[in-house]
Amino acid sequence: MIVCVCRAVSDRQIRSSLREGAQSMSKLRADLGVATCCGKCGPRVRELLDEHRSVEARAAGVMGCACAAA
């Protein structure tokens, strides 16, 4: 789904950038140009960023528990 209409950036592109290491709105702006024109996509981009951080945190917690138990 297109998230940023101005730059024609999809949620898949944003997720891909996040998996490749983008960890902030600033990095997503620099990499993809999101939220640099009209800004209407900003809240959705931030949601995707927060979702990614949440998944990473859960994964780190699971891995941490597994390492502690080993």
Buried (B, 14 or more C-beta within 10 A) or exposed (E): EEBBEBBEBEBEBBBEBBEEEBEEBEBBBEBBBBBBEEEEBBEBBBEBBEEBEEEEEEEEEEEEEEEEEE
